[in-house]
Each structure stands twice: as structure tokens, then as C-alpha cells.
Amino acid sequence: MSGVINFRDEGIRPQGGVALLRVQDLRVQLPTEDGVVRAVDGISYELHAGRTLGIVGESGSGKTVSALALMGLQPKSARLSGRIDFDGRELLALDSRKLRALRGDELAMIFQDPLSSLHPLHRVGWQLVEAIRAHRDVAKAAARERAAELLDLVGIPDPRARLRAYPHELSGGQRQRVMIAMALANEPKLLIADEPTTALDVTVQAQILALLKRLQRELGMAMVFVTHDLGVVAEIADEVAVMYAGRIVERGSTERVLSAPSHPYTWGLLRSIPRLEGGAAGHGPASGAARDSDRGSVGELEPIAGRPPSLISPPSGCHFHPRCPYALPEHARVDPVLAPIPGEPSHRAACLLESAVRAALWSRLRDGESVEQARAGVELVDIAAPPGGATAGLANEPAGETHG
């Protein structure tokens, strides 16, 4: 990062050791006239410095609300419980002044829509200078020099001239780069990116992802990347958490989750990715996870049946059971926990089907069978089966985590 002012002297922060971020049983409830929305319903995960966690799911699954809770930007009426530990501090216990001091400094966020996130009446340079001086005791001239260096860092041509531009004078890709520059202004330890590439064309999207990966390597920061695009997750994330109805239903390394997914909702997300003739859905690790080469034709989109459930009155039992083609009657009564996959302790899924059954179903789906064919070819057995059945001995498995 030649020529860039370094506000921190810590150098590259190492991976491993104590987690930089640890989220435990986080719940966010939003009171409304119709009832209480359980936007986030007991999620847990941890993230180390230099690593990226991808959080994926349909719209309304709780991804963005969980990210905003990390920043303390949830609505004032929201009720939060659980615990968020960041670099030795419990964020939910901090008062507004201390939390404000962290935001934009050690914690930073890239929002989904840069046009609405940037102030339309102020020039880009003014907004960058304000972001720097809010946390650093530097002269305005030094902050403006830093702002120009940041624009150069994120690949905006003629950065000093661009400091005088208003947001509407920039392209969508340039505005997103400005947002990234603003988020990185004080070299955060944790960067939260909320759908930062959604409104961009494929070429610009690839440039933004490459930029984020490069800057992460140079700064050693951790990153939470919120998206609905599994192809993007395959490109940028080390680990992935799949969210549904406010809960994490599957979690593990990106390679493992995308190559050997263990939850029917994850299967549905993978199979809904467009597939080209002889190609595969997604990129990177996902390419082996949604293979369509056996079909020899352009694959049709296979959307997940039904709609996401109401977060005011979610379904009983497994929240996914009304949409799951593999659901058994018991699944409407039993609430699954996020439990380790046998032999893969770091890969967890919240599903009531026995692990071997899930593996057999995914193997058939991966090989090109339809949902109906896969279901007909595998005997469905759940983990609540009577003793002596196919699931005997599962009581000795490690205890799972409630709701993620």
C-alpha cells in the first residue's frame, strides 16, 4: 500500500488464536402493529482476523438485520438479546457514545445502495474527510490527502479531481468504490459488506470482489459478506452461513458447504442458480456442487417452491418444512438444532433427516436427478426415528446448537 497513510501500526493481523468476532445466540425482535417480527432468531458464529464469512439466504432471511446489529444500527424499537464480542468488548453492553467511537473506525460497513448512502448535497471529498476526522485528530489538508490516496487505492482514476464530484456525477461502480474507500478510511479490523455488488454489472462486480480481496490481504481485516449470490460467496468467502427465517440452517467452510451441502434449503439455493450447457452453477468450489454436465442442455431454473415464512408467526417445528420436498410429518413438530455432520465437526446443519439420507439425496441431485427422482430413490429416515432404526446411535453425537 505504497504512499498510503497508516493510522495503525499493528501490521497484518494474524489468523488463528482468539476469534476477533464472536456472536452468541443473537436475537433481534422488531415490534410492529401486526406483531413481533423475529428478524434474527438465535444465531451464533465466530470470525478470526483475516477471514471472510459469507452470510447467504433469500430476501427476508435476516441477513441484513444481523449485520446492522453488529454495527448497532438496528431500529430504536428493536429488542436485542444474546452476546456480540468484538476484540474483547461486548458490543451490546456499550453505550451509544462508545459504540459511535467504534463505528467507522474499528468497525465499518459498506451499504447495499451507495447512491442513497452517500449524501447527495456534499462532494465526495468532503464526505471522506469527515469520515477520517471523526476518528482521527488530523488537519483538514492531511485528511484530504488521505481521501485522495483512498480513491486511488480503490481504483478511481484522477482521484484528486474526483474529490470535487457529487455522488450523482459518478457511475454505480465508482460510487461503490467511494463507499469502500470510506469504509476503509481508518483501516477497520472488521468490515461488513451488505450486498455490495448487487446493483453492479458482472464486470464491475468482479472488479469490486478482486479489490476487496486485495485490500483484505493488505490490511489483514476480517470481513462479513452479506449476499444472496452463492457464486459471489464461492469467490470471496472462507466460511459460509446459510440463513433461513432468521436462523442459520447450515454453516461450514465454503468449499465443504458448496461441494457437499447438507440442508435441503442449501440444495434449493444451489439448484436455483442458472446453469449453462455443459457448465455448472456458481464458480470456484460451487462448480462441483451444482453440476449440470450430464444433462447436455441448457439447465432450467429450479426455484424453491413456496414463499419464505412470516417472521411474526413462523411455522411450527422445522421452519423450512412447508417448502421442503423431503419433509416428514414429524418435522412439523420437532425443531431441529444446528448439529455437526458426522466426521465433519466444523460443518453443521439444522435438519431432521438422518445425515446419511441427506448425503444420498444430494448425491442424486448433484448427478442431475429431479427432486421427485431423488426422493423416490432414497428412503427418508429422520433423526427422531425409534431406537433400533436407521438412526440408532445418533444420541452419542455431539450436542448441536439451538437455531444456529
C-alpha positions as CSV (number, residue, x, y, z in Angstrom):
1,M,0.0,0.0,0.0
2,S,2.7,2.4,-1.1
3,G,2.0,6.1,-0.3
4,V,-1.0,5.4,2.0
5,I,-1.0,6.9,5.5
6,N,-1.1,4.2,8.1
7,F,-3.2,5.1,11.1
8,R,-2.5,1.8,12.8
9,D,0.9,0.3,13.4
10,E,-0.3,-3.2,14.2
11,G,0.7,-4.6,10.8
12,I,-1.1,-7.6,9.3
13,R,-3.3,-9.2,12.0
14,P,-2.7,-12.9,12.1
15,Q,-5.3,-15.7,11.6
16,G,-6.0,-18.2,14.3
17,G,-6.0,-17.7,18.1
18,V,-8.9,-15.9,19.8
19,A,-11.7,-15.0,17.4
20,L,-11.9,-11.3,16.6
21,L,-15.8,-11.5,16.5
22,R,-17.9,-14.0,18.4
23,V,-21.7,-13.9,18.1
24,Q,-23.7,-16.0,20.6
25,D,-27.4,-16.6,20.4
26,L,-28.2,-13.2,18.8
27,R,-31.8,-12.4,18.6
28,V,-33.4,-9.2,17.1
29,Q,-37.1,-8.7,17.6
30,L,-39.0,-5.8,15.9
31,P,-42.3,-4.8,17.4
32,T,-45.0,-3.9,14.7
33,E,-48.7,-3.3,14.7
34,D,-49.2,-6.8,13.4
35,G,-47.0,-8.5,16.0
36,V,-43.3,-9.0,16.9
37,V,-41.1,-9.8,13.9
38,R,-38.3,-12.3,14.9
39,A,-35.9,-10.9,12.3
40,V,-32.9,-12.8,13.9
41,D,-33.8,-15.8,15.9
42,G,-30.7,-17.1,17.8
43,I,-27.7,-17.2,15.5
44,S,-24.1,-18.0,16.6
45,Y,-20.8,-17.8,14.8
46,E,-17.3,-16.6,15.2
47,L,-14.8,-15.0,12.8
48,H,-11.0,-14.6,13.0
49,A,-8.8,-11.8,11.7
50,G,-8.0,-12.1,8.0
51,R,-11.0,-14.4,7.3
52,T,-14.2,-13.8,5.5
53,L,-17.6,-15.2,6.5
54,G,-20.3,-15.2,3.8
55,I,-23.9,-14.9,5.0
56,V,-26.4,-16.1,2.3
57,G,-30.1,-16.5,2.0
58,E,-33.3,-15.2,0.4
59,S,-34.6,-11.7,0.9
60,G,-36.2,-11.5,4.4
61,S,-34.0,-14.2,5.9
62,G,-32.4,-11.9,8.4
63,K,-29.0,-11.3,6.8
64,T,-29.0,-7.5,6.8
65,V,-30.6,-7.2,10.2
66,S,-28.0,-9.4,11.7
67,A,-25.3,-7.3,10.0
68,L,-26.8,-4.0,11.2
69,A,-27.0,-5.4,14.8
70,L,-23.2,-5.8,14.7
71,M,-22.9,-2.0,14.0
72,G,-25.6,-1.0,16.4
73,L,-27.7,0.4,13.6
74,Q,-30.9,-1.6,14.2
75,P,-34.2,0.4,14.6
76,K,-34.6,2.1,18.0
77,S,-37.6,0.0,18.7
78,A,-35.7,-3.3,18.2
79,R,-35.2,-5.6,21.1
80,L,-31.8,-7.4,21.1
81,S,-30.6,-10.2,23.2
82,G,-27.6,-12.6,23.2
83,R,-24.0,-11.5,23.0
84,I,-21.6,-9.9,20.5
85,D,-17.9,-9.9,21.5
86,F,-15.7,-7.9,19.3
87,D,-11.9,-7.7,20.0
88,G,-12.5,-8.2,23.7
89,R,-15.6,-5.9,24.0
90,E,-19.2,-6.9,24.4
91,L,-20.9,-4.6,21.9
92,L,-24.5,-5.0,23.2
93,A,-23.3,-3.7,26.6
94,L,-21.7,-0.5,25.1
95,D,-23.4,2.9,25.4
96,S,-24.1,4.9,22.3
97,R,-21.0,7.1,22.7
98,K,-18.6,4.2,22.9
99,L,-20.4,2.4,20.0
100,R,-20.2,5.6,17.9
101,A,-16.4,5.7,18.5
102,L,-16.1,2.2,17.2
103,R,-18.3,2.7,14.1
104,G,-16.3,3.9,11.1
105,D,-13.1,3.2,13.0
106,E,-12.5,-0.4,14.1
107,L,-16.0,-1.5,12.7
108,A,-17.0,-0.3,9.2
109,M,-19.8,-1.2,6.8
110,I,-20.4,-1.0,3.0
111,F,-24.1,-0.5,2.4
112,Q,-26.1,-2.0,-0.4
113,D,-27.1,1.2,-2.2
114,P,-24.2,3.7,-2.4
115,L,-26.4,6.4,-4.1
116,S,-28.7,6.5,-1.0
117,S,-25.9,6.0,1.5
118,L,-23.8,9.0,0.2
119,H,-25.1,12.5,0.9
120,P,-26.4,13.9,-2.4
121,L,-25.6,17.5,-1.4
122,H,-22.0,17.1,-0.4
123,R,-19.0,16.4,-2.6
124,V,-17.3,13.1,-2.3
125,G,-14.1,14.6,-0.9
126,W,-16.0,16.4,1.9
127,Q,-17.7,13.1,3.0
128,L,-14.4,11.2,3.0
129,V,-12.6,14.0,5.0
130,E,-15.5,14.0,7.6
131,A,-15.2,10.2,8.0
132,I,-11.5,10.5,8.7
133,R,-11.6,13.5,11.0
134,A,-14.4,12.0,13.0
135,H,-12.0,9.4,14.4
136,R,-8.5,11.0,13.8
137,D,-7.0,14.2,15.1
138,V,-5.6,15.3,11.8
139,A,-5.6,18.6,9.9
140,K,-8.1,19.1,7.1
141,A,-5.3,19.2,4.5
142,A,-3.9,15.9,5.7
143,A,-7.3,14.3,5.7
144,R,-7.9,15.5,2.2
145,E,-4.6,14.0,1.1
146,R,-5.6,10.7,2.7
147,A,-9.0,10.9,0.9
148,A,-7.2,11.2,-2.4
149,E,-5.0,8.3,-1.6
150,L,-8.0,6.2,-0.7
151,L,-9.7,6.9,-4.0
152,D,-6.5,5.9,-5.8
153,L,-6.3,2.8,-3.6
154,V,-9.8,1.7,-4.7
155,G,-9.0,2.3,-8.4
156,I,-10.8,5.6,-9.2
157,P,-8.9,7.4,-11.9
158,D,-7.8,11.0,-11.4
159,P,-8.6,10.8,-7.6
160,R,-7.9,14.4,-6.7
161,A,-10.4,15.7,-9.4
162,R,-13.0,13.1,-8.2
163,L,-12.8,14.6,-4.7
164,R,-14.8,17.5,-6.1
165,A,-17.5,15.3,-7.7
166,Y,-21.0,14.9,-6.3
167,P,-22.3,11.3,-5.9
168,H,-24.7,11.7,-8.9
169,E,-21.8,12.5,-11.1
170,L,-20.2,9.1,-10.6
171,S,-21.1,5.8,-12.1
172,G,-22.6,3.0,-10.0
173,G,-19.3,1.2,-9.8
174,Q,-17.4,4.4,-8.9
175,R,-20.0,5.2,-6.1
176,Q,-19.5,1.7,-4.7
177,R,-15.7,2.3,-4.7
178,V,-16.2,5.5,-2.9
179,M,-18.2,3.6,-0.2
180,I,-15.4,1.1,0.1
181,A,-12.9,3.9,0.4
182,M,-14.9,5.5,3.1
183,A,-15.3,2.2,5.0
184,L,-11.5,1.6,4.8
185,A,-10.6,5.2,5.7
186,N,-9.5,4.3,9.2
187,E,-8.3,0.7,8.4
188,P,-11.0,-1.2,10.3
189,K,-10.4,-4.6,12.0
190,L,-13.9,-5.8,10.8
191,L,-15.6,-4.8,7.5
192,I,-19.2,-5.7,7.0
193,A,-20.3,-5.6,3.3
194,D,-24.0,-5.8,2.7
195,E,-24.8,-6.9,-0.9
196,P,-22.0,-4.5,-2.2
197,T,-22.2,-5.9,-5.7
198,T,-25.9,-6.5,-6.2
199,A,-26.7,-3.4,-8.5
200,L,-23.5,-3.7,-10.5
201,D,-22.9,-5.4,-13.8
202,V,-20.8,-8.6,-13.9
203,T,-17.6,-6.9,-15.0
204,V,-17.7,-4.3,-12.3
205,Q,-18.8,-6.9,-9.8
206,A,-15.7,-8.9,-10.5
207,Q,-13.5,-5.8,-10.1
208,I,-15.1,-5.0,-6.7
209,L,-14.6,-8.5,-5.4
210,A,-11.0,-8.5,-6.5
211,L,-10.5,-5.1,-4.9
212,L,-12.0,-6.3,-1.6
213,K,-9.8,-9.5,-1.6
214,R,-6.7,-7.4,-2.3
215,L,-7.4,-4.9,0.4
216,Q,-8.2,-7.6,2.9
217,R,-4.8,-9.2,2.3
218,E,-3.1,-5.8,2.7
219,L,-5.0,-4.8,5.9
220,G,-5.5,-8.2,7.5
221,M,-9.1,-7.3,8.3
222,A,-11.9,-9.7,8.9
223,M,-15.0,-9.4,6.7
224,V,-18.6,-10.4,7.0
225,F,-20.0,-10.5,3.4
226,V,-23.8,-10.5,3.1
227,T,-25.2,-11.7,-0.2
228,H,-27.9,-13.8,-1.9
229,D,-25.4,-14.9,-4.6
230,L,-23.6,-18.2,-3.9
231,G,-21.3,-17.6,-6.9
232,V,-20.0,-14.5,-5.1
233,V,-19.6,-16.4,-1.8
234,A,-17.5,-19.0,-3.7
235,E,-15.2,-16.3,-4.9
236,I,-14.7,-14.4,-1.7
237,A,-15.6,-16.3,1.5
238,D,-13.6,-18.7,3.6
239,E,-16.7,-19.8,5.5
240,V,-20.4,-19.6,4.8
241,A,-23.5,-19.4,7.0
242,V,-26.9,-20.1,5.2
243,M,-29.8,-18.2,6.8
244,Y,-33.5,-19.0,6.6
245,A,-36.3,-17.4,8.6
246,G,-33.9,-15.6,10.9
247,R,-31.8,-18.7,11.7
248,I,-28.6,-20.3,10.5
249,V,-29.6,-23.6,9.0
250,E,-26.1,-24.6,7.7
251,R,-22.6,-23.5,8.4
252,G,-19.1,-24.6,7.5
253,S,-16.2,-23.9,5.2
254,T,-17.2,-22.5,1.8
255,E,-15.7,-25.5,0.0
256,R,-17.5,-28.0,2.1
257,V,-20.9,-26.3,2.1
258,L,-20.9,-25.8,-1.6
259,S,-19.5,-29.2,-2.6
260,A,-21.3,-31.3,0.0
261,P,-24.3,-29.3,1.3
262,S,-26.3,-31.0,4.0
263,H,-29.5,-28.9,4.2
264,P,-32.4,-29.1,1.7
265,Y,-32.6,-25.3,1.7
266,T,-28.9,-25.0,0.6
267,W,-29.7,-27.6,-2.1
268,G,-32.5,-25.4,-3.3
269,L,-30.3,-22.3,-3.4
270,L,-27.6,-24.1,-5.4
271,R,-30.2,-25.6,-7.9
272,S,-31.8,-22.2,-8.5
273,I,-28.5,-20.9,-10.0
274,P,-28.7,-20.6,-13.8
275,R,-26.7,-23.4,-15.5
276,L,-25.2,-23.1,-18.9
277,E,-24.9,-26.1,-21.3
278,G,-22.2,-28.4,-20.1
279,G,-21.4,-26.0,-17.3
280,A,-22.1,-25.6,-13.7
281,A,-23.9,-23.3,-11.3
282,G,-21.7,-20.8,-9.5
283,H,-17.9,-20.5,-9.6
284,G,-15.0,-21.9,-7.7
285,P,-16.0,-24.5,-5.1
286,A,-19.6,-24.2,-6.3
287,S,-18.7,-25.6,-9.7
288,G,-18.6,-29.1,-8.3
289,A,-21.7,-28.5,-6.2
290,A,-24.3,-27.9,-8.9
291,R,-23.0,-29.9,-11.9
292,D,-25.2,-30.0,-14.9
293,S,-22.9,-31.5,-17.5
294,D,-24.8,-34.8,-17.6
295,R,-27.9,-33.1,-19.0
296,G,-26.2,-31.9,-22.1
297,S,-28.6,-28.9,-22.5
298,V,-29.2,-25.5,-21.0
299,G,-30.5,-26.1,-17.5
300,E,-33.8,-24.6,-16.4
301,L,-34.1,-22.6,-13.3
302,E,-35.4,-24.6,-10.4
303,P,-36.8,-22.2,-7.9
304,I,-37.5,-23.2,-4.3
305,A,-41.3,-23.9,-4.0
306,G,-43.4,-21.6,-1.9
307,R,-42.5,-18.4,-0.1
308,P,-40.4,-17.5,2.9
309,P,-42.5,-17.8,6.1
310,S,-43.9,-15.0,8.2
311,L,-41.4,-14.0,10.8
312,I,-44.3,-12.9,13.0
313,S,-45.9,-16.4,13.1
314,P,-43.3,-18.8,11.7
315,P,-44.3,-22.4,11.1
316,S,-44.1,-24.9,14.0
317,G,-41.2,-27.4,14.1
318,C,-38.7,-27.0,11.3
319,H,-39.4,-23.6,9.8
320,F,-38.5,-24.9,6.3
321,H,-40.8,-27.9,6.4
322,P,-43.7,-26.3,4.5
323,R,-41.4,-25.8,1.5
324,C,-39.2,-28.9,1.9
325,P,-40.0,-31.7,-0.6
326,Y,-38.3,-34.2,1.8
327,A,-40.3,-33.2,5.0
328,L,-41.8,-35.9,7.1
329,P,-44.8,-35.5,9.4
330,E,-42.6,-35.3,12.5
331,H,-40.8,-32.3,11.0
332,A,-43.9,-30.1,11.7
333,R,-43.5,-30.8,15.4
334,V,-39.7,-31.1,16.1
335,D,-37.5,-28.0,16.0
336,P,-34.0,-29.0,14.7
337,V,-30.7,-27.8,16.2
338,L,-27.5,-26.9,14.3
339,A,-25.6,-30.2,14.8
340,P,-22.2,-31.4,13.4
341,I,-22.2,-33.6,10.3
342,P,-20.7,-37.0,11.4
343,G,-16.9,-36.9,10.6
344,E,-17.1,-33.1,9.8
345,P,-17.2,-31.3,13.2
346,S,-16.8,-27.9,11.6
347,H,-19.7,-28.5,9.2
348,R,-23.1,-28.1,10.8
349,A,-26.7,-28.3,9.6
350,A,-30.1,-28.0,11.2
351,C,-32.1,-30.8,9.6
352,L,-34.1,-33.6,11.0
353,L,-33.3,-36.1,8.2
354,E,-30.6,-38.5,9.1
355,S,-27.1,-37.4,7.8
356,A,-26.7,-40.5,5.6
357,V,-30.1,-39.9,4.0
358,R,-29.1,-36.2,3.2
359,A,-25.8,-37.4,1.7
360,A,-27.7,-39.8,-0.6
361,L,-30.2,-37.2,-1.6
362,W,-27.6,-34.6,-2.5
363,S,-25.6,-37.2,-4.5
364,R,-28.6,-37.9,-6.7
365,L,-29.4,-34.2,-7.1
366,R,-25.8,-33.4,-7.9
367,D,-25.9,-36.1,-10.6
368,G,-28.8,-34.4,-12.3
369,E,-31.9,-36.2,-10.9
370,S,-35.0,-34.2,-10.3
371,V,-36.3,-33.7,-6.7
372,E,-39.0,-36.3,-7.4
373,Q,-36.5,-38.9,-8.7
374,A,-34.1,-38.3,-5.7
375,R,-36.9,-38.6,-3.2
376,A,-38.2,-41.8,-4.9
377,G,-34.8,-43.4,-4.8
378,V,-33.9,-42.8,-1.2
379,E,-35.8,-44.0,1.9
380,L,-36.4,-40.9,4.1
381,V,-35.5,-41.5,7.7
382,D,-35.2,-38.8,10.3
383,I,-33.1,-38.5,13.4
384,A,-36.2,-38.8,15.5
385,A,-36.7,-42.4,14.3
386,P,-37.4,-45.0,17.1
387,P,-34.4,-46.9,18.7
388,G,-33.1,-49.7,16.5
389,G,-34.0,-47.9,13.3
390,A,-31.5,-46.4,10.8
391,T,-30.6,-43.6,13.2
392,A,-29.7,-45.8,16.2
393,G,-26.6,-44.4,17.9
394,L,-27.0,-40.8,16.9
395,A,-27.6,-40.0,20.6
396,N,-23.9,-40.2,21.0
397,E,-23.2,-37.4,18.5
398,P,-22.0,-34.1,19.9
399,A,-24.8,-31.8,21.1
400,G,-26.0,-29.3,18.5
401,E,-26.6,-25.6,18.7
402,T,-30.1,-24.3,19.0
403,H,-31.2,-22.3,15.9
404,G,-27.6,-21.7,14.8
